[in-house]
Amino acid sequence: MQNKKLTFVNVGLGVWLLLSSLLWRRGGPTFVNLWVTGIIVIVTALLAMRMPRLRFVSVAAGVWLIASMFAFPDYSSPIVWNNVFVGAAIALVSLVGPEQADMFAS
């Protein structure tokens, strides 16, 4: 089972995506992208507690969050930096599997 602390870190990052979409209000595809990505991260982080391979969906969501700034050119500067840092954090936290989490815990 994946480390619960890491799961809650990703859930928190997913919630932050939802909140940041409201904080830096943008319309259209940017807003939808943050909501969909945030929900995907939250759901897959929780499901990865039982099925650790689902953490790779969160890795992909984190990478997409970084790449999406090129797909949606209407991003403003705070959203771009937010997405880069949060996307990198989601991807890196998700890459830590159960074996590595146990190694860090000991």
PyRosetta script that sets phi, psi and omega in degrees:
from pyrosetta import init, pose_from_sequence

init()
pose = pose_from_sequence("MQNKKLTFVNVGLGVWLLLSSLLWRRGGPTFVNLWVTGIIVIVTALLAMRMPRLRFVSVAAGVWLIASMFAFPDYSSPIVWNNVFVGAAIALVSLVGPEQADMFAS")
pose.set_psi(1, 137.7)
pose.set_omega(1, -179.3)
pose.set_phi(2, -68.0)
pose.set_psi(2, 148.5)
pose.set_omega(2, -179.8)
pose.set_phi(3, -55.6)
pose.set_psi(3, 127.3)
pose.set_omega(3, -177.1)
pose.set_phi(4, -65.0)
pose.set_psi(4, -32.8)
pose.set_omega(4, 179.1)
pose.set_phi(5, -63.1)
pose.set_psi(5, -41.3)
pose.set_omega(5, 178.5)
pose.set_phi(6, -66.9)
pose.set_psi(6, -35.9)
pose.set_omega(6, 176.8)
pose.set_phi(7, -61.4)
pose.set_psi(7, -44.3)
pose.set_omega(7, -178.7)
pose.set_phi(8, -70.8)
pose.set_psi(8, -27.1)
pose.set_omega(8, 173.6)
pose.set_phi(9, -63.9)
pose.set_psi(9, -46.2)
pose.set_omega(9, 179.5)
pose.set_phi(10, -67.6)
pose.set_psi(10, -37.8)
pose.set_omega(10, 175.9)
pose.set_phi(11, -61.2)
pose.set_psi(11, -43.6)
pose.set_omega(11, 177.8)
pose.set_phi(12, -62.1)
pose.set_psi(12, -40.1)
pose.set_omega(12, 177.4)
pose.set_phi(13, -66.4)
pose.set_psi(13, -36.9)
pose.set_omega(13, 176.3)
pose.set_phi(14, -65.0)
pose.set_psi(14, -41.5)
pose.set_omega(14, 177.2)
pose.set_phi(15, -64.4)
pose.set_psi(15, -39.6)
pose.set_omega(15, 177.6)
pose.set_phi(16, -60.6)
pose.set_psi(16, -37.8)
pose.set_omega(16, 176.9)
pose.set_phi(17, -59.7)
pose.set_psi(17, -42.5)
pose.set_omega(17, 178.8)
pose.set_phi(18, -63.9)
pose.set_psi(18, -44.2)
pose.set_omega(18, -179.7)
pose.set_phi(19, -68.2)
pose.set_psi(19, -38.8)
pose.set_omega(19, -179.1)
pose.set_phi(20, -67.1)
pose.set_psi(20, -28.5)
pose.set_omega(20, 177.0)
pose.set_phi(21, -67.4)
pose.set_psi(21, -26.4)
pose.set_omega(21, 176.5)
pose.set_phi(22, -86.1)
pose.set_psi(22, -33.4)
pose.set_omega(22, -179.1)
pose.set_phi(23, -67.6)
pose.set_psi(23, -50.2)
pose.set_omega(23, 177.5)
pose.set_phi(24, -104.4)
pose.set_psi(24, 78.9)
pose.set_omega(24, -172.2)
pose.set_phi(25, -63.3)
pose.set_psi(25, 117.5)
pose.set_omega(25, 173.2)
pose.set_phi(26, -128.8)
pose.set_psi(26, 149.0)
pose.set_omega(26, -179.1)
pose.set_phi(27, -93.3)
pose.set_psi(27, 175.0)
pose.set_omega(27, 170.6)
pose.set_phi(28, 64.1)
pose.set_psi(28, -138.5)
pose.set_omega(28, -171.5)
pose.set_phi(29, -64.7)
pose.set_psi(29, -29.6)
pose.set_omega(29, 179.4)
pose.set_phi(30, -63.9)
pose.set_psi(30, -46.2)
pose.set_omega(30, 179.2)
pose.set_phi(31, -63.3)
pose.set_psi(31, -46.6)
pose.set_omega(31, -179.6)
pose.set_phi(32, -63.9)
pose.set_psi(32, -40.8)
pose.set_omega(32, 179.4)
pose.set_phi(33, -58.9)
pose.set_psi(33, -46.4)
pose.set_omega(33, -179.6)
pose.set_phi(34, -64.9)
pose.set_psi(34, -40.8)
pose.set_omega(34, 179.6)
pose.set_phi(35, -66.6)
pose.set_psi(35, -48.0)
pose.set_omega(35, -178.2)
pose.set_phi(36, -64.2)
pose.set_psi(36, -44.8)
pose.set_omega(36, 179.5)
pose.set_phi(37, -64.0)
pose.set_psi(37, -42.1)
pose.set_omega(37, 178.4)
pose.set_phi(38, -61.1)
pose.set_psi(38, -43.8)
pose.set_omega(38, 179.4)
pose.set_phi(39, -66.4)
pose.set_psi(39, -41.0)
pose.set_omega(39, 177.7)
pose.set_phi(40, -60.8)
pose.set_psi(40, -44.2)
pose.set_omega(40, -179.1)
pose.set_phi(41, -64.1)
pose.set_psi(41, -44.6)
pose.set_omega(41, -179.2)
pose.set_phi(42, -62.4)
pose.set_psi(42, -50.4)
pose.set_omega(42, -176.5)
pose.set_phi(43, -65.0)
pose.set_psi(43, -46.5)
pose.set_omega(43, -177.9)
pose.set_phi(44, -70.1)
pose.set_psi(44, -31.0)
pose.set_omega(44, 176.6)
pose.set_phi(45, -64.8)
pose.set_psi(45, -42.7)
pose.set_omega(45, 179.4)
pose.set_phi(46, -69.1)
pose.set_psi(46, -40.6)
pose.set_omega(46, 179.2)
pose.set_phi(47, -69.9)
pose.set_psi(47, -26.6)
pose.set_omega(47, -179.3)
pose.set_phi(48, -67.9)
pose.set_psi(48, -14.5)
pose.set_omega(48, 175.4)
pose.set_phi(49, -64.7)
pose.set_psi(49, -33.4)
pose.set_omega(49, 178.5)
pose.set_phi(50, -97.3)
pose.set_psi(50, -34.1)
pose.set_omega(50, -178.6)
pose.set_phi(51, -125.5)
pose.set_psi(51, 87.1)
pose.set_omega(51, -172.3)
pose.set_phi(52, -55.7)
pose.set_psi(52, -25.3)
pose.set_omega(52, -179.1)
pose.set_phi(53, -66.9)
pose.set_psi(53, -20.2)
pose.set_omega(53, 179.0)
pose.set_phi(54, -68.6)
pose.set_psi(54, -12.8)
pose.set_omega(54, 178.3)
pose.set_phi(55, -62.9)
pose.set_psi(55, -23.2)
pose.set_omega(55, 179.1)
pose.set_phi(56, -70.6)
pose.set_psi(56, -21.6)
pose.set_omega(56, 172.7)
pose.set_phi(57, -67.1)
pose.set_psi(57, -39.5)
pose.set_omega(57, 176.2)
pose.set_phi(58, -66.0)
pose.set_psi(58, -36.6)
pose.set_omega(58, 175.9)
pose.set_phi(59, -59.2)
pose.set_psi(59, -47.5)
pose.set_omega(59, 179.4)
pose.set_phi(60, -62.3)
pose.set_psi(60, -38.4)
pose.set_omega(60, 178.6)
pose.set_phi(61, -65.2)
pose.set_psi(61, -38.9)
pose.set_omega(61, 177.6)
pose.set_phi(62, -65.3)
pose.set_psi(62, -42.2)
pose.set_omega(62, 177.9)
pose.set_phi(63, -65.6)
pose.set_psi(63, -41.3)
pose.set_omega(63, 178.0)
pose.set_phi(64, -61.0)
pose.set_psi(64, -39.3)
pose.set_omega(64, -179.2)
pose.set_phi(65, -59.7)
pose.set_psi(65, -39.1)
pose.set_omega(65, 177.2)
pose.set_phi(66, -70.7)
pose.set_psi(66, -45.0)
pose.set_omega(66, -177.6)
pose.set_phi(67, -69.6)
pose.set_psi(67, -25.1)
pose.set_omega(67, -175.6)
pose.set_phi(68, -65.9)
pose.set_psi(68, -18.8)
pose.set_omega(68, 178.4)
pose.set_phi(69, -67.7)
pose.set_psi(69, -19.8)
pose.set_omega(69, 174.8)
pose.set_phi(70, -88.0)
pose.set_psi(70, -25.9)
pose.set_omega(70, -179.4)
pose.set_phi(71, -77.6)
pose.set_psi(71, -32.6)
pose.set_omega(71, -178.8)
pose.set_phi(72, -119.3)
pose.set_psi(72, 94.8)
pose.set_omega(72, -173.0)
pose.set_phi(73, -72.3)
pose.set_psi(73, -1.0)
pose.set_omega(73, -178.2)
pose.set_phi(74, -89.9)
pose.set_psi(74, 12.2)
pose.set_omega(74, 178.3)
pose.set_phi(75, -65.8)
pose.set_psi(75, 141.1)
pose.set_omega(75, 173.0)
pose.set_phi(76, -93.0)
pose.set_psi(76, 167.7)
pose.set_omega(76, -174.8)
pose.set_phi(77, -58.0)
pose.set_psi(77, -46.5)
pose.set_omega(77, 179.7)
pose.set_phi(78, -61.7)
pose.set_psi(78, -36.5)
pose.set_omega(78, -179.7)
pose.set_phi(79, -69.5)
pose.set_psi(79, -38.9)
pose.set_omega(79, 179.3)
pose.set_phi(80, -60.8)
pose.set_psi(80, -50.7)
pose.set_omega(80, -178.7)
pose.set_phi(81, -66.6)
pose.set_psi(81, -38.7)
pose.set_omega(81, 176.2)
pose.set_phi(82, -58.6)
pose.set_psi(82, -48.0)
pose.set_omega(82, -178.0)
pose.set_phi(83, -66.1)
pose.set_psi(83, -36.4)
pose.set_omega(83, 178.7)
pose.set_phi(84, -65.0)
pose.set_psi(84, -49.7)
pose.set_omega(84, -177.3)
pose.set_phi(85, -69.3)
pose.set_psi(85, -44.1)
pose.set_omega(85, -178.7)
pose.set_phi(86, -69.9)
pose.set_psi(86, -41.0)
pose.set_omega(86, 178.1)
pose.set_phi(87, -61.6)
pose.set_psi(87, -42.8)
pose.set_omega(87, 178.0)
pose.set_phi(88, -64.9)
pose.set_psi(88, -41.7)
pose.set_omega(88, 179.3)
pose.set_phi(89, -63.8)
pose.set_psi(89, -43.7)
pose.set_omega(89, 179.0)
pose.set_phi(90, -61.2)
pose.set_psi(90, -47.2)
pose.set_omega(90, -178.6)
pose.set_phi(91, -63.3)
pose.set_psi(91, -44.2)
pose.set_omega(91, -177.6)
pose.set_phi(92, -68.7)
pose.set_psi(92, -43.1)
pose.set_omega(92, 178.8)
pose.set_phi(93, -64.8)
pose.set_psi(93, -38.3)
pose.set_omega(93, -179.0)
pose.set_phi(94, -70.1)
pose.set_psi(94, -27.4)
pose.set_omega(94, 179.7)
pose.set_phi(95, -70.6)
pose.set_psi(95, -19.7)
pose.set_omega(95, 178.6)
pose.set_phi(96, -76.6)
pose.set_psi(96, 108.7)
pose.set_omega(96, -179.0)
pose.set_phi(97, -86.3)
pose.set_psi(97, 179.7)
pose.set_omega(97, -178.8)
pose.set_phi(98, -58.7)
pose.set_psi(98, -37.9)
pose.set_omega(98, -179.1)
pose.set_phi(99, -66.0)
pose.set_psi(99, -45.3)
pose.set_omega(99, 179.9)
pose.set_phi(100, -68.2)
pose.set_psi(100, -37.7)
pose.set_omega(100, 179.8)
pose.set_phi(101, -63.4)
pose.set_psi(101, -39.9)
pose.set_omega(101, 177.1)
pose.set_phi(102, -66.0)
pose.set_psi(102, -36.1)
pose.set_omega(102, 178.6)
pose.set_phi(103, -64.8)
pose.set_psi(103, -42.5)
pose.set_omega(103, 179.4)
pose.set_phi(104, -69.4)
pose.set_psi(104, -32.1)
pose.set_omega(104, -176.4)
pose.set_phi(105, -72.3)
pose.set_psi(105, -26.0)
pose.set_omega(105, -176.1)
pose.set_phi(106, -85.5)
pose.dump_pdb("model.pdb")
